Amino acid sequence: MSRTQTTAPVAVQQPYNVSSPHGDRQDPYYWLRDDSRTSPTVLDYLHQENDYVAAYAKAYQPLTDKLTDEIIGRIKQDDSSVPYNKGDYSYYSRFETGKEYPIYARKSLKDGSEQVMLDLNKLAAGKDFYQVANWQVSPDQNLLAYLEDSSGRRQYSLKIRDLRTGQDLADELTGLSRSLAWAADNQTLYVIQNDPVTLLSTTVLQHKLGNTAAQAKAVYQEPDNSFYLSLGNSGDDQYVMVTSESTVSTEIRVQPSNAPHSSFQVIAPRQRDVKYGAEHHQGRWIIRTDWDAPNFRLMTVAADKLGDRNQWQQLLPHDQQVFLQGFQVFDHYLALSERSDGLRRIRVMPWQAPDKAYYIASDEAAYVTGFQINPEQNTHWLRYSYTSLTTPNSVYQLNMQTGEKQLLKQTEVLGGFDQNNYVTERVWASAADGVKVPVSLLYRQGTKRDGTAPLYQYAYGSYGSSSDPSFRSTVLSLVDRGFVYAIAHIRGGQEMGRHWYEDGKLLNKVNTFTDYIAVTDYLVANNYVAKDKVFGMGGSAGGLLMGAVANMAPEKYRALVAHVPFVDVVTTMLDESIPLTTNEFDEWGNPKEKVYYDYMLAYSPYDQVSKQAYPAILVTTGLYDSQVQYFEPAKWVAKLRTHKTDQNPLLFKTNMEAGHGGKSGRFSRLAEFAQEYAFILNLLGMEE
């Protein structure tokens, strides 16, 4: 097959009417949607696209191979996590050299002997995809409940392993979400059942060991399809907690874990525009909420006064300059995860002397701290992680009483990595409306600021999910070749507080796209990078960003990479049978309302494809993706092929065995980075 554009597959067009309360639209590529994923016609088309990608990439296969070896070569293959103690054991995960999947293990605190609980390499044998999304050990430490997925569709099956024998029990429930909780009796498990069509989490099931799946008891049914369900145990294991949450509202139910037949009690009834999270400690609940506090504050309420939000007492006031990301409770201290000036920091506050609160210090201008697993409340030691664009992920423990800080582990980066060879910077770009957008930069020492360097710019910008400046060893393969790596902290995330999110969703969504373009303009205008060597990348909702940017400013990008992109916004949000649609109305808007329909239609990448020149584009998807269905990018690429007026490559690769997260093995995932980077470097003629 030739690499010329004319040899690319061309999808046929078939009339199809997409109706809405505000008028109908024709979608000639709607036939590419096959919910069963068995249509020979659809599968043949996807295989043709994959064949075209393979033929195009064959010319630079040596570069792809070199990058694959290089990226995998930075990984310490026999690595392990920092153990944490709970009960009579120390728990951790580890990898073995050459193996794709982790091993979950524990060591006895008495004699130090290791017990392998789950070897995912054995469980994944013979499967194209395999993932264990969650596992929990029973309170008596004899049983392990785990949730596995062998399709990539994020529909999990419950298995229970007897750790005394190493054998799985006969119990099995299917069609579940990734949540899991134990009751104190070591016999009762809680899971969440998903709707088989929409995949929405709908029902909390209570399963008694030894019973059949049909005997599982429904203990809560979520009536509102705009809410997600999740569950877990409180940090002190005293309660089972069921959380119903939408974009703008929360409702939490709790049940004493030693009373699995008692009723669940609501901490506070759901109310629109009031979100909260809770943790139990010594007879009271600590609550993080945005009730009259856009950046969140902390409240407290006695365990015997649940059900009325007016009973809450303020513990930590709202701060307009600081976003309260989360907290962890200890007997003598409260640890707070906060965002200010676009950075994630940790503040430690003694219960008895709140005026003596202090921040964990850093020497770097841009960095990220976050909580590690802290399973015990009765301790002076806080586990946390620290990373930056130049510092590999590091796990510390801090003695909150004495201030002593210990580095427990820093991820080892092989291949001659030296963080002193790299520079990280924080700059601020002016958005179209004058707002200053933070940008984190990484480049090699000696990179000249003369407008000649290529740029690899990443962003996400949705759901209030912040793109923190964390270390990524994969991107060194571009930076070591002269690239500037930029993370654009655009609106739609929460880097600058809750308002940063509010200003990038619903009828403000276009700010996300124009912020991204403004960051590109700033880096070009200030000679960090060359205007003809700009590459953009985003995935999922970040793929929507790539699609919008491709329509709005195609001339500013040499190429765009869109992984599992959400690009058919209006049609998807009109169809409530598609997984997750109804949960997203408060993020994107409900197109059944005309104001949202018109606004979304005006930026929807699929709908706004036009007769113009586009940059080179690489699109990826997973056939079994439940988050963004494969047919969205398939239709987008098909439409681009008939409208684009350029000769730039347009590649569309479907992973026929995976879902939203791509391949499941660690080396397979790293090889996907190599394929993306080779596509970019080949466009620059950097074949090596």
C-alpha positions as CSV (number, residue, x, y, z in Angstrom):
1,M,0.0,0.0,0.0
2,S,1.3,3.5,-0.9
3,R,1.8,6.1,1.8
4,T,0.0,8.7,-0.3
5,Q,-3.3,10.2,0.9
6,T,-5.3,8.7,-2.0
7,T,-4.7,5.2,-0.7
8,A,-6.3,5.8,2.7
9,P,-9.6,4.0,3.2
10,V,-12.6,6.0,2.3
11,A,-15.8,5.2,4.2
12,V,-19.0,5.0,2.2
13,Q,-21.8,7.5,3.1
14,Q,-25.2,6.3,4.0
15,P,-28.2,8.6,4.8
16,Y,-29.0,8.7,8.5
17,N,-31.2,11.3,10.3
18,V,-30.2,12.4,13.8
19,S,-33.3,14.0,15.3
20,S,-33.4,16.5,18.2
21,P,-36.0,18.9,19.6
22,H,-34.2,21.7,17.7
23,G,-34.0,20.2,14.3
24,D,-32.5,17.2,12.5
25,R,-29.0,16.6,11.2
26,Q,-27.7,14.2,8.6
27,D,-24.9,11.8,9.7
28,P,-23.7,9.8,6.7
29,Y,-21.2,7.9,8.8
30,Y,-23.6,6.8,11.6
31,W,-23.4,3.2,10.1
32,L,-20.0,2.9,11.7
33,R,-21.7,2.5,15.1
34,D,-22.1,-1.2,15.9
35,D,-22.9,-1.8,19.6
36,S,-22.4,-5.5,19.2
37,R,-18.9,-4.9,17.7
38,T,-19.5,-7.9,15.3
39,S,-20.6,-6.3,12.0
40,P,-18.3,-7.6,9.3
41,T,-18.6,-4.4,7.3
42,V,-17.6,-2.2,10.3
43,L,-14.8,-4.5,11.4
44,D,-13.5,-4.7,7.9
45,Y,-13.3,-0.9,7.7
46,L,-11.5,-0.7,11.0
47,H,-9.0,-3.3,9.8
48,Q,-8.4,-1.3,6.6
49,E,-7.6,1.7,8.7
50,N,-5.2,-0.3,10.8
51,D,-3.6,-1.7,7.6
52,Y,-3.1,1.8,6.3
53,V,-1.4,2.9,9.6
54,A,0.9,-0.2,9.4
55,A,1.8,0.6,5.8
56,Y,2.5,4.3,6.6
57,A,4.5,3.5,9.7
58,K,6.6,0.8,8.0
59,A,8.9,3.4,6.5
60,Y,10.1,4.5,9.9
61,Q,9.8,1.2,11.7
62,P,13.5,1.3,12.7
63,L,12.9,4.6,14.5
64,T,9.8,3.1,16.3
65,D,11.9,0.1,17.4
66,K,14.6,2.3,18.7
67,L,12.2,4.4,20.6
68,T,10.5,1.4,22.1
69,D,13.8,0.0,23.3
70,E,14.8,3.4,24.6
71,I,11.5,4.0,26.5
72,I,11.4,0.5,28.0
73,G,15.1,0.8,28.7
74,R,14.4,3.6,31.3
75,I,12.2,1.3,33.3
76,K,13.6,-0.7,36.2
77,Q,11.9,-4.0,35.3
78,D,12.0,-5.7,38.7
79,D,10.7,-2.7,40.6
80,S,8.4,-2.7,43.6
81,S,6.2,-0.2,45.5
82,V,6.8,1.1,48.9
83,P,5.2,-1.3,51.4
84,Y,2.5,-0.1,53.8
85,N,1.6,-1.9,57.0
86,K,-2.0,-2.9,57.9
87,G,-2.8,-5.5,60.5
88,D,-0.3,-8.3,60.6
89,Y,1.1,-7.7,57.2
90,S,3.1,-5.3,55.0
91,Y,1.4,-4.9,51.6
92,Y,3.1,-4.0,48.2
93,S,3.2,-4.7,44.5
94,R,6.2,-5.7,42.5
95,F,7.2,-6.5,38.9
96,E,9.5,-9.2,37.7
97,T,12.0,-8.7,34.8
98,G,10.3,-9.2,31.4
99,K,6.8,-9.6,32.8
100,E,4.0,-7.3,31.7
101,Y,1.8,-7.3,34.8
102,P,2.3,-6.6,38.5
103,I,2.3,-9.1,41.4
104,Y,0.4,-8.2,44.5
105,A,2.0,-9.6,47.6
106,R,2.4,-9.2,51.4
107,K,4.9,-10.0,54.0
108,S,4.2,-11.1,57.5
109,L,5.4,-8.6,60.1
110,K,6.2,-11.5,62.4
111,D,8.6,-13.6,60.3
112,G,9.0,-11.6,57.0
113,S,7.8,-14.4,54.8
114,E,6.3,-13.3,51.5
115,Q,2.9,-14.4,50.3
116,V,1.9,-13.8,46.7
117,M,-1.8,-12.8,46.7
118,L,-2.4,-12.2,43.0
119,D,0.1,-12.8,40.1
120,L,-1.6,-10.9,37.3
121,N,0.9,-12.5,34.8
122,K,-0.7,-15.9,35.4
123,L,-4.2,-14.5,35.5
124,A,-3.7,-12.7,32.2
125,A,-2.2,-15.7,30.4
126,G,-4.0,-16.3,27.1
127,K,-5.9,-13.0,27.3
128,D,-5.6,-10.0,24.9
129,F,-6.5,-7.7,27.8
130,Y,-6.5,-8.1,31.6
131,Q,-6.8,-5.8,34.5
132,V,-7.5,-6.0,38.2
133,A,-9.1,-2.7,39.0
134,N,-9.5,-3.1,42.7
135,W,-8.8,-5.5,45.5
136,Q,-9.5,-5.5,49.2
137,V,-8.4,-7.8,52.0
138,S,-11.0,-8.9,54.5
139,P,-10.8,-7.5,58.1
140,D,-9.4,-10.9,59.4
141,Q,-6.9,-10.8,56.5
142,N,-7.8,-14.3,55.3
143,L,-9.8,-13.4,52.2
144,L,-9.0,-11.2,49.2
145,A,-11.8,-9.8,47.1
146,Y,-10.8,-8.5,43.6
147,L,-12.4,-7.1,40.5
148,E,-11.1,-8.2,37.1
149,D,-11.8,-7.1,33.5
150,S,-10.7,-9.2,30.5
151,S,-12.2,-7.0,27.8
152,G,-11.2,-3.4,28.5
153,R,-14.8,-2.3,28.7
154,R,-14.5,-1.6,32.5
155,Q,-17.2,-4.1,33.4
156,Y,-15.8,-6.1,36.2
157,S,-16.3,-9.5,37.7
158,L,-15.9,-10.2,41.4
159,K,-13.7,-13.0,42.5
160,I,-12.8,-14.0,46.1
161,R,-9.5,-15.7,47.0
162,D,-8.9,-17.6,50.2
163,L,-5.4,-16.5,51.1
164,R,-4.9,-19.5,53.4
165,T,-5.2,-21.9,50.4
166,G,-4.5,-19.7,47.4
167,Q,-7.7,-20.9,45.7
168,D,-10.6,-18.8,44.5
169,L,-14.0,-19.5,46.0
170,A,-16.9,-20.4,43.8
171,D,-18.5,-17.0,44.3
172,E,-18.6,-14.8,41.2
173,L,-20.7,-11.7,40.3
174,T,-20.4,-9.9,36.9
175,G,-21.3,-6.6,35.3
176,L,-19.9,-4.5,38.2
177,S,-18.2,-1.2,38.7
178,R,-14.8,-1.0,40.4
179,S,-16.0,-0.3,43.9
180,L,-15.7,-2.8,46.8
181,A,-16.2,-2.8,50.5
182,W,-16.2,-5.4,53.3
183,A,-18.4,-5.7,56.4
184,A,-16.6,-6.5,59.7
185,D,-18.0,-10.1,59.7
186,N,-15.6,-11.2,57.0
187,Q,-18.6,-12.8,55.2
188,T,-20.4,-9.8,53.7
189,L,-19.2,-7.9,50.6
190,Y,-20.7,-4.8,48.9
191,V,-20.4,-4.2,45.2
192,I,-22.1,-2.0,42.6
193,Q,-24.0,-3.5,39.7
194,N,-24.1,-1.6,36.4
195,D,-26.9,-1.2,33.9
196,P,-26.1,-3.6,31.1
197,V,-27.0,-1.1,28.4
198,T,-25.9,2.3,29.6
199,L,-23.2,0.9,31.9
200,L,-24.3,3.4,34.6
201,S,-23.7,2.3,38.2
202,T,-27.2,1.7,39.5
203,T,-27.5,-0.7,42.4
204,V,-25.5,-1.5,45.5
205,L,-25.5,-5.2,46.1
206,Q,-24.8,-7.0,49.4
207,H,-23.3,-10.4,48.8
208,K,-23.0,-13.1,51.4
209,L,-20.1,-15.5,50.8
210,G,-21.3,-18.9,49.6
211,N,-24.5,-17.5,48.0
212,T,-25.2,-17.3,44.3
213,A,-25.1,-14.1,42.3
214,A,-28.9,-14.2,42.1
215,Q,-29.1,-14.2,45.9
216,A,-27.2,-10.9,46.2
217,K,-29.4,-8.4,48.0
218,A,-30.0,-4.9,46.6
219,V,-29.5,-2.5,49.5
220,Y,-29.6,0.7,47.5
221,Q,-30.9,1.7,44.1
222,E,-29.9,5.0,42.6
223,P,-33.0,6.7,41.1
224,D,-31.2,9.5,39.2
225,N,-29.3,8.6,36.1
226,S,-27.2,11.7,36.3
227,F,-25.5,10.3,39.4
228,Y,-22.5,7.9,39.7
229,L,-22.4,5.4,42.5
230,S,-19.3,4.4,44.4
231,L,-18.6,2.7,47.7
232,G,-15.8,1.9,50.2
233,N,-14.9,1.7,53.8
234,S,-14.2,4.7,56.0
235,G,-10.5,5.2,56.9
236,D,-11.0,3.6,60.3
237,D,-13.0,0.7,58.8
238,Q,-15.9,1.5,61.1
239,Y,-18.4,2.2,58.3
240,V,-19.4,1.1,54.8
241,M,-20.0,4.2,52.7
242,V,-22.1,4.5,49.6
243,T,-21.6,7.8,47.6
244,S,-24.0,9.1,45.0
245,E,-22.4,11.9,43.0
246,S,-23.1,14.0,40.0
247,T,-21.1,16.9,38.6
248,V,-22.7,19.3,41.0
249,S,-24.1,17.3,43.9
250,T,-23.3,14.6,46.4
251,E,-25.2,12.3,48.8
252,I,-23.4,9.8,51.1
253,R,-25.0,6.9,53.0
254,V,-23.2,5.1,55.8
255,Q,-23.8,1.8,57.7
256,P,-21.7,0.6,60.6
257,S,-19.5,-2.2,59.2
258,N,-20.3,-4.4,62.2
259,A,-24.0,-4.2,61.5
260,P,-24.5,-5.3,57.9
261,H,-28.2,-5.8,58.3
262,S,-28.9,-2.3,59.7
263,S,-30.2,0.6,57.6
264,F,-27.9,3.0,55.8
265,Q,-28.1,6.6,57.1
266,V,-27.7,9.7,55.0
267,I,-25.0,12.1,56.1
268,A,-26.9,14.9,54.4
269,P,-29.5,14.8,51.6
270,R,-28.5,15.7,48.1
271,Q,-29.0,19.3,47.1
272,R,-28.1,20.8,43.7
273,D,-24.8,22.7,43.8
274,V,-23.7,21.2,47.1
275,K,-20.9,18.6,47.0
276,Y,-19.3,16.9,49.9
277,G,-17.0,14.1,51.0
278,A,-16.6,12.7,54.5
279,E,-14.3,10.7,56.7
280,H,-15.0,9.2,60.1
281,H,-12.7,9.8,63.1
282,Q,-13.3,9.1,66.8
283,G,-17.1,9.4,66.8
284,R,-17.4,12.3,64.4
285,W,-17.4,12.9,60.7
286,I,-15.0,15.4,59.0
287,I,-16.6,16.8,55.9
288,R,-15.1,18.6,52.9
289,T,-17.8,20.6,51.1
290,D,-18.4,23.5,48.7
291,W,-21.5,24.5,50.6
292,D,-21.2,28.4,50.5
293,A,-17.5,27.7,49.8
294,P,-16.6,27.4,46.1
295,N,-13.0,26.4,47.0
296,F,-14.3,24.0,49.7
297,R,-14.0,24.2,53.4
298,L,-14.1,21.6,56.2
299,M,-17.0,21.0,58.5
300,T,-17.6,18.4,61.3
301,V,-20.7,16.7,62.7
302,A,-21.2,14.1,65.5
303,A,-22.0,10.6,64.3
304,D,-25.3,10.7,66.1
305,K,-26.4,13.9,64.3
306,L,-26.4,12.8,60.7
307,G,-29.1,13.7,58.2
308,D,-29.3,17.5,58.6
309,R,-26.6,19.7,57.1
310,N,-27.6,22.5,59.5
311,Q,-26.0,20.4,62.3
312,W,-22.5,20.8,60.7
313,Q,-20.0,23.0,62.5
314,Q,-17.2,24.7,60.7
315,L,-13.7,23.3,61.2
316,L,-11.7,25.0,58.5
317,P,-13.0,28.2,56.8
318,H,-13.2,28.9,53.1
319,D,-10.2,30.6,51.4
320,Q,-10.8,32.4,48.1
321,Q,-7.1,31.9,47.2
322,V,-6.7,28.3,48.1
323,F,-8.6,25.3,46.7
324,L,-9.0,22.5,49.2
325,Q,-8.3,19.3,47.2
326,G,-8.6,16.7,49.9
327,F,-7.6,15.7,53.5
328,Q,-6.4,12.8,55.6
329,V,-7.3,12.4,59.3
330,F,-4.9,11.3,62.0
331,D,-5.5,11.1,65.8
332,H,-3.3,14.1,66.5
333,Y,-3.1,15.8,63.1
334,L,-5.1,16.9,60.0
335,A,-3.3,16.8,56.7
336,L,-4.6,19.0,53.9
337,S,-4.0,18.7,50.2
338,E,-4.4,22.2,48.8
339,R,-4.0,24.0,45.4
340,S,-2.7,27.6,45.3
341,D,-0.9,29.3,42.4
342,G,-1.5,26.2,40.3
343,L,0.5,24.0,42.6
344,R,-0.5,21.0,44.8
345,R,0.9,21.4,48.3
346,I,0.4,19.6,51.6
347,R,-0.3,21.5,54.9
348,V,-0.1,19.8,58.3
349,M,-2.3,21.1,61.1
350,P,-2.1,19.8,64.7
351,W,-5.5,19.3,66.2
352,Q,-4.4,20.9,69.5
353,A,-2.6,23.8,67.9
354,P,-4.2,24.7,64.5
355,D,-2.3,28.0,64.5
356,K,0.9,26.0,64.2
357,A,0.0,24.5,60.8
358,Y,2.8,24.4,58.3
359,Y,3.4,23.4,54.6
360,I,5.8,20.7,53.5
361,A,8.5,22.7,51.7
362,S,9.9,22.3,48.2
363,D,12.9,23.8,46.5
364,E,11.4,23.6,43.0
365,A,9.2,26.2,41.3
366,A,6.7,23.7,39.9
367,Y,6.0,20.4,41.6
368,V,3.3,18.1,42.8
369,T,2.7,16.6,46.2
370,G,0.0,14.1,47.0
371,F,-1.1,11.6,49.7
372,Q,0.1,8.1,49.6
373,I,-1.7,5.2,51.3
374,N,-2.1,6.0,55.0
375,P,-4.1,3.2,56.4
376,E,-3.7,3.9,60.1
377,Q,-5.0,7.0,61.9
378,N,-3.0,6.4,65.1
379,T,0.4,7.5,63.9
380,H,2.6,10.5,63.7
381,W,3.9,9.5,60.2
382,L,2.4,10.9,57.0
383,R,3.2,9.2,53.7
384,Y,3.2,11.4,50.7
385,S,4.5,11.5,47.1
386,Y,6.6,14.3,45.5
387,T,7.4,14.8,41.9
388,S,8.2,17.4,39.3
389,L,9.0,17.5,35.6
390,T,12.6,16.8,36.5
391,T,12.2,14.8,39.7
392,P,11.0,11.1,39.4
393,N,8.2,10.1,41.6
394,S,9.4,10.0,45.2
395,V,7.7,8.6,48.3
396,Y,8.5,10.3,51.6
397,Q,7.3,9.9,55.1
398,L,7.1,12.9,57.4
399,N,7.0,12.8,61.2
400,M,4.3,15.4,61.8
401,Q,5.4,15.8,65.4
402,T,9.2,16.3,64.9
403,G,9.4,17.4,61.3
404,E,11.7,14.6,60.4
405,K,11.4,13.7,56.7
406,Q,12.6,10.4,55.2
407,L,12.9,9.5,51.5
408,L,11.5,5.9,51.3
409,K,11.9,5.5,47.5
410,Q,12.5,7.4,44.4
411,T,11.6,5.7,41.1
412,E,14.8,4.7,39.4
413,V,15.2,5.9,35.9
414,L,17.7,3.9,33.8
415,G,19.4,4.8,30.6
416,G,21.8,7.4,31.9
417,F,19.1,9.8,33.3
418,D,20.4,12.7,35.2
419,Q,17.9,15.3,36.4
420,N,20.6,18.0,36.3
421,N,20.5,17.8,32.5
422,Y,17.0,19.2,32.5
423,V,15.3,22.6,33.2
424,T,11.7,23.1,34.4
425,E,10.0,26.5,34.2
426,R,6.6,28.0,35.1
427,V,5.4,30.7,32.7
428,W,2.0,32.5,32.2
429,A,0.3,33.0,28.9
430,S,-2.4,35.6,28.3
431,A,-5.6,34.0,27.1
432,A,-8.0,35.6,24.6
433,D,-9.9,37.4,27.4
434,G,-6.7,38.5,29.3
435,V,-6.7,35.7,31.9
436,K,-3.3,34.4,32.8
437,V,-2.9,30.7,32.0
438,P,-0.1,28.8,33.8
439,V,2.2,26.7,31.7
440,S,4.8,24.1,32.9
441,L,7.8,23.6,30.7
442,L,10.5,21.0,30.5
443,Y,13.6,21.1,28.2
444,R,17.2,20.1,28.2
445,Q,20.0,22.2,29.6
446,G,21.5,24.2,26.7
447,T,18.3,24.3,24.6
448,K,18.5,27.7,23.0
449,R,15.5,30.1,23.2
450,D,15.9,31.2,19.6
451,G,12.6,30.0,18.1
452,T,14.0,26.8,16.6
453,A,13.0,24.1,19.0
454,P,10.0,21.8,18.3
455,L,7.1,21.8,20.8
456,Y,5.1,19.0,22.3
457,Q,2.2,20.5,24.1
458,Y,-0.2,18.6,26.3
459,A,-3.5,19.5,28.0
460,Y,-6.7,18.0,29.2
461,G,-9.0,20.8,30.6
462,S,-12.3,19.0,31.6
463,Y,-14.1,17.7,34.7
464,G,-12.0,19.8,37.0
465,S,-9.2,17.3,36.5
466,S,-5.9,19.1,36.8
467,S,-2.9,18.3,34.7
468,D,-0.1,18.4,37.2
469,P,3.6,18.8,36.3
470,S,4.5,15.2,37.2
471,F,7.6,13.3,36.0
472,R,7.1,11.3,32.8
473,S,10.1,9.3,31.7
474,T,8.6,8.6,28.3
475,V,8.6,12.2,27.2
476,L,12.4,12.3,27.6
477,S,12.6,10.7,24.2
478,L,11.4,13.9,22.7
479,V,13.1,16.3,25.1
480,D,16.4,14.6,24.6
481,R,15.9,15.3,20.8
482,G,15.5,19.0,21.4
483,F,11.8,19.3,22.1
484,V,10.2,21.7,24.6
485,Y,7.6,19.8,26.6
486,A,4.7,22.0,27.8
487,I,1.7,21.3,30.0
488,A,-0.9,23.9,29.4
489,H,-3.0,24.3,32.6
490,I,-6.1,25.5,30.8
491,R,-9.5,26.3,32.1
492,G,-11.7,23.3,32.7
493,G,-9.2,21.9,35.1
494,Q,-8.9,23.0,38.7
495,E,-5.3,24.1,38.9
496,M,-6.3,27.6,39.9
497,G,-9.3,26.8,42.1
498,R,-12.9,25.9,41.5
499,H,-13.5,29.0,39.3
500,W,-10.9,27.7,36.9
501,Y,-13.2,24.7,36.3
502,E,-16.4,26.7,36.2
503,D,-14.9,28.9,33.5
504,G,-14.1,25.9,31.3
505,K,-17.4,24.0,31.2
506,L,-20.9,24.2,30.0
507,L,-21.4,27.6,28.2
508,N,-17.8,28.5,29.0
509,K,-16.3,25.4,27.3
510,V,-14.7,27.3,24.4
511,N,-12.3,28.9,26.9
512,T,-10.6,25.6,27.2
513,F,-9.8,25.6,23.5
514,T,-8.8,29.2,23.2
515,D,-6.6,28.9,26.2
516,Y,-4.7,26.1,24.6
517,I,-4.2,28.1,21.4
518,A,-3.1,31.1,23.5
519,V,-0.4,29.0,25.1
520,T,0.9,27.9,21.7
521,D,1.0,31.5,20.6
522,Y,2.8,32.6,23.7
523,L,5.5,30.0,23.4
524,V,6.1,30.8,19.7
525,A,6.0,34.6,20.3
526,N,8.6,34.3,23.1
527,N,10.9,32.2,21.0
528,Y,10.7,29.1,23.1
529,V,9.7,27.1,20.0
530,A,9.4,27.3,16.2
531,K,6.0,28.1,14.8
532,D,6.3,25.4,12.2
533,K,7.2,22.6,14.6
534,V,4.3,22.6,17.0
535,F,2.8,19.3,18.0
536,G,-0.3,18.9,20.3
537,M,-1.6,15.9,22.2
538,G,-4.7,15.1,24.2
539,G,-6.8,12.1,25.1
540,S,-10.5,11.5,25.9
541,A,-11.9,15.0,26.7
542,G,-8.4,16.1,25.8
543,G,-9.1,14.5,22.4
544,L,-12.1,16.8,22.1
545,L,-9.7,19.6,22.7
546,M,-7.5,18.4,19.9
547,G,-10.5,18.1,17.6
548,A,-11.7,21.7,18.4
549,V,-8.2,23.1,18.0
550,A,-7.9,21.3,14.6
551,N,-11.0,23.2,13.4
552,M,-10.2,26.5,15.0
553,A,-6.5,27.0,14.4
554,P,-5.2,24.2,12.0
555,E,-2.4,26.4,10.6
556,K,-0.7,26.7,14.0
557,Y,0.1,23.0,14.4
558,R,2.3,20.7,12.4
559,A,0.5,17.7,13.8
560,L,-2.1,16.7,16.5
561,V,-2.4,13.5,18.3
562,A,-5.9,12.6,19.6
563,H,-6.2,9.5,21.8
564,V,-9.7,8.0,22.4
565,P,-11.2,11.4,21.5
566,F,-14.7,12.6,22.5
567,V,-15.5,14.4,19.2
568,D,-19.1,13.7,18.4
569,V,-20.5,15.8,21.3
570,V,-24.0,16.6,20.3
571,T,-25.1,13.2,18.9
572,T,-23.6,11.4,21.9
573,M,-25.2,13.7,24.4
574,L,-28.6,13.3,22.7
575,D,-28.4,9.5,23.1
576,E,-29.1,8.4,26.7
577,S,-28.5,4.8,25.8
578,I,-24.8,5.5,25.4
579,P,-22.8,4.8,28.6
580,L,-22.1,7.8,30.8
581,T,-24.2,10.3,28.7
582,T,-26.7,11.3,31.5
583,N,-23.9,11.7,34.0
584,E,-22.3,14.3,31.8
585,F,-25.2,16.9,31.4
586,D,-23.7,19.2,34.1
587,E,-20.3,19.1,32.4
588,W,-21.3,19.7,28.8
589,G,-24.9,20.7,28.9
590,N,-28.1,18.8,27.9
591,P,-28.6,19.3,24.1
592,K,-32.3,18.8,24.6
593,E,-32.2,22.4,25.8
594,K,-31.6,24.8,22.8
595,V,-29.1,27.0,24.5
596,Y,-26.8,24.1,25.0
597,Y,-27.6,22.4,21.7
598,D,-26.5,25.5,19.8
599,Y,-23.4,26.1,21.9
600,M,-22.2,22.5,21.7
601,L,-22.9,22.2,18.0
602,A,-20.8,25.3,17.4
603,Y,-17.6,23.6,18.8
604,S,-18.3,19.8,18.3
605,P,-15.3,18.7,16.3
606,Y,-17.3,16.2,14.2
607,D,-19.9,18.7,13.3
608,Q,-17.5,21.5,12.6
609,V,-15.2,19.7,10.1
610,S,-14.9,21.9,7.1
611,K,-13.3,22.3,3.7
612,Q,-9.8,23.5,4.8
613,A,-6.3,22.3,5.3
614,Y,-5.7,20.4,8.5
615,P,-2.4,19.4,10.2
616,A,-1.2,15.8,10.2
617,I,-3.4,13.9,12.7
618,L,-2.9,10.6,14.5
619,V,-6.1,9.2,16.1
620,T,-6.3,6.2,18.3
621,T,-9.2,4.3,19.9
622,G,-10.1,1.0,21.5
623,L,-12.9,-1.2,20.1
624,Y,-14.2,-2.0,23.6
625,D,-14.0,1.6,25.0
626,S,-16.9,2.2,27.3
627,Q,-16.0,5.9,28.0
628,V,-15.7,7.2,24.5
629,Q,-17.2,4.7,22.0
630,Y,-14.9,3.8,19.1
631,F,-17.4,5.0,16.5
632,E,-16.9,8.7,17.5
633,P,-13.3,8.9,16.3
634,A,-14.1,6.5,13.4
635,K,-16.8,8.9,12.1
636,W,-14.6,11.9,12.7
637,V,-11.7,10.5,10.7
638,A,-14.1,9.4,7.9
639,K,-15.5,12.9,7.6
640,L,-12.1,14.5,7.8
641,R,-10.9,12.4,4.8
642,T,-13.7,13.8,2.6
643,H,-13.3,17.4,3.7
644,K,-9.6,18.1,4.3
645,T,-7.9,19.9,1.4
646,D,-4.3,19.1,2.4
647,Q,-2.0,16.1,1.7
648,N,-1.0,15.7,5.4
649,P,-1.2,12.2,6.8
650,L,-4.4,11.2,8.7
651,L,-3.9,8.0,10.6
652,F,-6.6,6.1,12.6
653,K,-5.6,3.1,14.7
654,T,-8.1,0.9,16.6
655,N,-6.9,-1.4,19.3
656,M,-9.1,-4.4,18.6
657,E,-8.7,-5.9,22.0
658,A,-8.7,-2.9,24.4
659,G,-10.8,-0.1,25.8
660,H,-10.4,3.4,27.0
661,G,-7.0,2.9,28.7
662,G,-5.3,1.2,25.8
663,K,-3.4,-2.0,26.2
664,S,-3.1,-3.6,29.6
665,G,0.5,-4.8,29.8
666,R,3.2,-2.2,30.9
667,F,5.5,-2.9,27.9
668,S,2.6,-2.8,25.4
669,R,1.6,0.6,26.8
670,L,5.1,1.9,26.5
671,A,5.3,0.7,22.9
672,E,2.3,2.9,22.1
673,F,4.2,5.9,23.3
674,A,7.0,4.9,20.9
675,Q,4.6,4.7,18.0
676,E,3.2,8.2,18.7
677,Y,6.7,9.7,19.1
678,A,8.0,8.0,15.9
679,F,5.0,9.5,14.0
680,I,6.0,13.0,15.2
681,L,9.7,12.7,14.7
682,N,9.2,11.2,11.2
683,L,7.3,14.4,10.2
684,L,10.3,16.4,11.2
685,G,12.6,14.1,9.2
686,M,14.3,13.0,12.4
687,E,14.7,9.4,11.3
688,E,18.0,8.7,13.1
